[in-house]
């Protein structure tokens, strides 16, 4: 009998990405996408902020990164 046992390890982290200036949501998303597309990070998303200030340009975003590994 062959026993193939795998353990999936999942780690989720949140990072604050700070910018040097204030940018609208779509511009910040383009910056983050360009930075992460060429990296080893495959599972990520920008966390949306649902508050009145989210209608205005911002100098930061929060990015959630999920690392999944099979052991």
MMTF fields as JSON, N, C-alpha, C and O atoms, coordinates in Angstrom:
{
  "mmtfVersion": "1.0.0",
  "mmtfProducer": "UNKNOWN",
  "numBonds": 283,
  "numAtoms": 284,
  "numGroups": 71,
  "numChains": 1,
  "numModels": 1,
  "chainsPerModel": [1],
  "groupsPerChain": [71],
  "chainIdList": ["A"],
  "bondAtomList": [4, 2, 8, 6, 12, 10, 16, 14, 20, 18, 24, 22, 28, 26, 32, 30, 36, 34, 40, 38, 44, 42, 48, 46, 52, 50, 56, 54, 60, 58, 64, 62, 68, 66, 72, 70, 76, 74, 80, 78, 84, 82, 88, 86, 92, 90, 96, 94, 100, 98, 104, 102, 108, 106, 112, 110, 116, 114, 120, 118, 124, 122, 128, 126, 132, 130, 136, 134, 140, 138, 144, 142, 148, 146, 152, 150, 156, 154, 160, 158, 164, 162, 168, 166, 172, 170, 176, 174, 180, 178, 184, 182, 188, 186, 192, 190, 196, 194, 200, 198, 204, 202, 208, 206, 212, 210, 216, 214, 220, 218, 224, 222, 228, 226, 232, 230, 236, 234, 240, 238, 244, 242, 248, 246, 252, 250, 256, 254, 260, 258, 264, 262, 268, 266, 272, 270, 276, 274, 280, 278],
  "bondOrderList": [1, 1, 1, 1, 1, 1, 1, 1, 1, 1, 1, 1, 1, 1, 1, 1, 1, 1, 1, 1, 1, 1, 1, 1, 1, 1, 1, 1, 1, 1, 1, 1, 1, 1, 1, 1, 1, 1, 1, 1, 1, 1, 1, 1, 1, 1, 1, 1, 1, 1, 1, 1, 1, 1, 1, 1, 1, 1, 1, 1, 1, 1, 1, 1, 1, 1, 1, 1, 1, 1],
  "groupList": [{"groupName": "UNK", "atomNameList": ["N", "CA", "C", "O"], "elementList": ["N", "C", "C", "O"], "formalChargeList": [0, 0, 0, 0], "bondAtomList": [1, 0, 2, 1, 3, 2], "bondOrderList": [1, 1, 2], "singleLetterCode": "X", "chemCompType": "L-PEPTIDE LINKING"}],
  "groupTypeList": [0, 0, 0, 0, 0, 0, 0, 0, 0, 0, 0, 0, 0, 0, 0, 0, 0, 0, 0, 0, 0, 0, 0, 0, 0, 0, 0, 0, 0, 0, 0, 0, 0, 0, 0, 0, 0, 0, 0, 0, 0, 0, 0, 0, 0, 0, 0, 0, 0, 0, 0, 0, 0, 0, 0, 0, 0, 0, 0, 0, 0, 0, 0, 0, 0, 0, 0, 0, 0, 0, 0],
  "groupIdList": [1, 2, 3, 4, 5, 6, 7, 8, 9, 10, 11, 12, 13, 14, 15, 16, 17, 18, 19, 20, 21, 22, 23, 24, 25, 26, 27, 28, 29, 30, 31, 32, 33, 34, 35, 36, 37, 38, 39, 40, 41, 42, 43, 44, 45, 46, 47, 48, 49, 50, 51, 52, 53, 54, 55, 56, 57, 58, 59, 60, 61, 62, 63, 64, 65, 66, 67, 68, 69, 70, 71],
  "secStructList": [7, 7, 7, 7, 7, 7, 7, 3, 3, 3, 3, 3, 3, 3, 3, 3, 3, 3, 3, 3, 3, 3, 3, 7, 2, 2, 2, 2, 2, 2, 2, 2, 2, 2, 2, 2, 2, 6, 1, 1, 7, 7, 1, 3, 3, 3, 3, 7, 7, 7, 1, 4, 4, 4, 4, 1, 7, 3, 3, 3, 3, 3, 3, 3, 3, 3, 3, 3, 3, 3, 7],
  "xCoordList": [0.836, 0.0, 0.888, 1.86, 0.544, 1.27, 0.463, -0.723, 1.11, 0.444, 1.063, 2.175, 0.332, 0.786, 0.096, -1.086, 0.825, 0.264, 0.908, 2.13, 0.064, 0.537, -0.137, -1.293, 0.593, 0.041, 0.118, 1.184, -1.016, -1.027, -0.891, -1.671, 0.114, 0.368, -0.022, 0.468, -0.887, -1.339, -1.009, -1.282, -0.42, -0.07, -0.566, -0.228, -1.359, -1.897, -1.319, -1.38, -0.76, -0.181, -0.734, -1.108, -0.785, -1.218, -0.069, 0.601, 0.146, 1.231, 0.684, -0.212, 1.218, 0.885, 1.894, 3.103, 1.38, 2.216, 2.065, 0.975, 3.152, 3.125, 3.673, 4.632, 3.059, 3.478, 4.038, 3.744, 4.845, 5.462, 4.51, 4.813, 3.362, 2.401, 0.994, 0.829, -0.001, -1.393, -1.856, -1.713, -2.417, -2.874, -4.285, -4.708, -5.005, -6.333, -6.198, -5.123, -7.294, -7.303, -6.73, -5.886, -7.176, -6.719, -5.228, -4.577, -4.675, -3.239, -2.44, -1.432, -2.879, -2.185, -2.232, -1.247, -3.379, -3.518, -2.54, -1.954, -2.36, -1.412, 0.02, 0.784, 0.392, 1.733, 1.976, 3.008, 1.019, 1.175, 1.194, 2.005, 0.315, 0.273, 1.598, 2.123, 2.138, 3.417, 4.54, 5.407, 4.525, 5.572, 5.463, 6.483, 4.247, 4.075, 4.008, 4.277, 3.664, 3.577, 4.919, 4.956, 6.001, 7.318, 7.952, 9.139, 7.185, 7.735, 7.271, 6.529, 7.728, 7.314, 5.994, 5.53, 5.39, 4.13, 2.989, 2.762, 2.269, 1.205, -0.184, -1.06, -0.396, -1.726, -1.748, -1.292, -2.287, -2.36, -3.581, -4.115, -4.014, -5.085, -5.013, -4.565, -5.467, -5.516, -6.822, -7.891, -6.742, -7.946, -8.644, -8.045, -9.901, -10.686, -11.074, -11.401, -11.034, -11.43, -12.782, -12.926, -13.75, -15.106, -15.366, -15.933, -14.937, -15.181, -15.247, -14.824, -15.759, -15.908, -14.594, -14.606, -13.49, -12.197, -11.71, -10.821, -12.272, -11.809, -12.163, -11.673, -12.998, -13.32, -12.219, -12.252, -11.258, -10.206, -8.864, -8.688, -7.92, -6.582, -5.963, -6.264, -5.102, -4.481, -2.99, -2.536, -2.244, -0.812, -0.455, 0.712, -1.465, -1.171, -2.283, -3.406, -1.95, -2.909, -2.503, -1.359, -3.424, -3.136, -3.267, -4.298, -2.201, -2.172, -2.145, -1.327, -3.059, -3.091, -2.369, -2.676, -1.409, -0.614, -0.87, -0.787, -1.186, -1.428, -0.34, -0.152, 0.371, 1.396, 0.916, 0.7, 0.751, 0.32, 1.482, 2.098, 1.779, 2.867, 2.389, 1.619, 2.856, 2.596, 3.845, 4.944, 3.669, 4.81, 4.65, 5.501],
  "yCoordList": [-1.17, 0.0, 1.243, 1.328, 2.189, 3.446, 4.509, 4.699, 5.184, 6.231, 7.573, 7.904, 8.319, 9.664, 10.661, 10.959, 11.166, 12.139, 13.494, 13.626, 14.479, 15.843, 16.723, 16.514, 17.688, 18.68, 20.022, 20.435, 20.693, 22.013, 23.049, 23.081, 23.889, 24.947, 26.267, 26.602, 26.996, 28.27, 29.371, 29.265, 30.418, 31.551, 32.818, 33.08, 33.59, 34.822, 35.989, 36.021, 36.938, 38.127, 39.363, 39.326, 40.453, 41.726, 42.717, 42.797, 43.47, 44.437, 45.804, 45.914, 46.829, 48.203, 48.638, 48.601, 49.049, 49.566, 51.075, 51.591, 51.788, 53.245, 53.853, 53.343, 54.937, 55.654, 57.006, 57.51, 57.596, 58.897, 60.068, 61.197, 59.799, 60.852, 60.27, 59.076, 61.1, 60.66, 60.31, 61.113, 59.093, 58.62, 58.064, 57.629, 58.088, 57.485, 55.964, 55.42, 55.297, 53.844, 53.106, 52.225, 53.453, 52.703, 52.898, 51.978, 54.052, 54.284, 53.465, 52.859, 53.439, 52.623, 51.149, 50.429, 50.703, 49.303, 48.967, 47.884, 49.867, 49.639, 49.545, 48.694, 50.413, 50.358, 49.013, 48.376, 48.589, 47.332, 46.141, 45.229, 46.141, 45.05, 44.945, 43.845, 46.066, 46.054, 45.514, 44.783, 45.867, 45.407, 43.919, 43.235, 43.406, 42.005, 41.029, 39.844, 41.473, 40.551, 39.935, 38.8, 40.622, 40.075, 39.372, 39.048, 39.132, 38.52, 37.072, 36.558, 36.434, 35.061, 35.001, 33.915, 36.146, 36.199, 35.991, 36.822, 34.867, 34.538, 34.87, 35.262, 34.72, 34.913, 36.16, 36.151, 37.236, 38.493, 39.266, 39.046, 40.178, 41.091, 42.337, 42.305, 43.433, 44.697, 44.733, 44.528, 44.989, 45.034, 46.376, 47.439, 46.298, 47.508, 48.11, 47.395, 49.41, 50.122, 50.76, 51.578, 50.392, 50.926, 51.99, 51.717, 53.207, 54.328, 55.601, 55.582, 56.684, 57.912, 58.424, 59.031, 58.194, 58.672, 57.896, 58.369, 56.714, 55.901, 56.519, 56.056, 57.547, 58.251, 59.227, 59.764, 59.459, 60.444, 59.752, 58.602, 60.434, 59.85, 59.501, 60.121, 58.502, 58.01, 57.787, 57.714, 57.682, 57.404, 56.011, 55.728, 55.132, 53.757, 52.809, 53.228, 51.53, 50.447, 49.302, 49.239, 48.408, 47.196, 46.02, 45.842, 45.219, 44.072, 42.8, 42.653, 41.875, 40.574, 39.571, 39.442, 38.872, 37.882, 36.523, 36.359, 35.547, 34.188, 33.277, 33.189, 32.605, 31.661, 30.249, 29.886, 29.458, 28.066, 27.157, 27.33, 26.188, 25.252, 23.839, 23.612, 22.902, 21.487, 20.873, 21.007, 20.202, 19.568, 18.065, 17.337],
  "zCoordList": [0.0, 0.0, 0.0, 0.751, -0.839, -0.9, -0.181, -0.45, 0.719, 1.489, 1.107, 1.517, 0.332, -0.028, 0.879, 0.706, 1.83, 2.764, 2.528, 2.473, 2.392, 2.223, 3.251, 3.618, 3.697, 4.607, 3.891, 3.433, 3.802, 3.193, 4.296, 5.247, 4.143, 5.108, 4.452, 3.373, 5.096, 4.554, 5.552, 6.748, 5.026, 5.856, 5.169, 4.015, 5.874, 5.324, 6.119, 7.348, 5.39, 6.015, 5.338, 4.166, 6.075, 5.528, 5.642, 6.672, 4.569, 4.512, 4.136, 3.299, 4.747, 4.373, 3.321, 3.547, 2.173, 1.093, 1.097, 0.852, 1.374, 1.456, 0.164, -0.416, -0.273, -1.469, -1.07, 0.014, -1.943, -1.672, -1.887, -1.503, -2.499, -2.787, -2.675, -2.424, -2.859, -2.808, -4.223, -5.145, -4.389, -5.687, -5.564, -4.493, -6.682, -6.718, -6.696, -6.948, -6.394, -6.22, -7.421, -7.257, -8.627, -9.809, -10.071, -10.567, -9.756, -9.926, -8.927, -9.289, -7.67, -6.654, -7.028, -6.864, -7.532, -7.944, -9.074, -9.077, -10.016, -11.117, -10.603, -11.057, -9.658, -9.077, -8.387, -8.6, -7.564, -6.816, -7.763, -7.599, -8.743, -9.724, -10.468, -10.642, -10.905, -11.619, -10.739, -11.216, -9.467, -8.552, -8.254, -8.164, -8.099, -7.684, -8.846, -8.65, -10.042, -11.178, -11.527, -12.002, -11.314, -11.603, -10.421, -10.458, -9.379, -8.166, -8.035, -8.872, -6.966, -6.667, -5.909, -5.561, -5.654, -4.915, -5.909, -6.788, -5.762, -6.719, -6.185, -6.955, -4.896, -4.309, -3.444, -2.301, -4.01, -3.276, -3.724, -4.811, -2.863, -3.248, -2.385, -1.239, -2.97, -2.256, -1.482, -2.056, -0.196, 0.625, 0.425, 0.583, 0.081, -0.137, 1.208, 2.155, 1.27, 2.48, 2.217, 1.309, 2.998, 2.843, 3.904, 4.962, 3.591, 4.485, 3.631, 2.475, 4.171, 3.373, 2.775, 1.705, 3.432, 2.934, 1.715, 1.006, 1.454, 0.322, -1.032, -2.061, -1.051, -2.293, -2.704, -3.812, -1.834, -2.078, -2.308, -1.905, -2.95, -3.111, -1.753, -0.733, -1.774, -0.539, -0.778, -1.92, 0.307, 0.197, 0.71, 0.979, 0.846, 1.255, 0.831, 0.549, 0.793, 0.606, 1.519, 1.969, 1.792, 2.552, 1.587, 0.939, 1.504, 0.595, 1.428, 2.337, 1.102, 1.765, 0.864, -0.321, 1.451, 0.728, 1.364, 2.581, 0.506, 0.982, 0.434, -0.78, 1.318, 0.913, 1.204, 2.36, 0.163, 0.317, -0.058, -1.109, 0.802, 0.546, 0.844, 1.777, 0.043, 0.304, 0.916, 0.376, 2.043, 2.715, 2.665, 3.174]
}
